[in-house]
Amino acid sequence: MSEPTVTKSVALLRVVVGGWLLWSALPNLDRSFIEQLPATLDVFAQANPYGPVRWVLHQVVYPYAEQIGTIFSVGQLLLAGAIGLGFFTRQAAGLGLMVAVGLWFLCGHLSPFHHNLWFLLTTIFGVLVLADSGRCYGLDYWVFKNQNVSELPNKLPKTKFKSKKQKDLVNALAKEVSKSTKKQKSKS
């Protein structure tokens, strides 16, 4: 069965973004990035029009700049690998979306280039969250190929309910989901 062109295009976009993230993460692994981070954060904070962002930079990020810089560098490298290889793509893209929005608020005001770059990355990560691009030319295909969404209610762990009413409600919902997936399968 061949994949739709849209899925292939999003998978190609995923691989390109993963490669770009890897390329941009490599300079951050140098010790000079960590050493220059407090000065960079100071520039970001001084020009930032958002008061809460300035406060977070001065009170939270700046005192722990070395640790946060290390976490950011390693995290970007791991994110690049996950996005590029298509491994847990939706989760990685969701994390990338949160980071892109944060960086948009952090340095999007510096220039139109920064604003447009973080807007573009926010949009791309949003698309990657919505699309299942890891299942096309990615490791997600191999990890999740035997998992069927219609079987998920049957695979839920046994839960202790606080009341019989809560248990009945969950069981009724599981039956409705099962019925609707059977109807969809019979229509197609």
Buried (B, 14 or more C-beta within 10 A) or exposed (E): EEBEEEBBBBBEBBBEBBEBBBEEBEEBEEEEBBEEBBEEBBEBBEEBEEEEBBEBBEEEBBEEBEEBBBEBBEBBBBBBBBBBBBBBBBEBBBBBBEBBBBBBBBBBBEEEEBBEBBBEBBEBBBBBBEBBBBBBBBBBBEBBEEEEEEEEBEEEEEEEEEEEEEEEEBEEEBEEBBEEBEEEEEEE
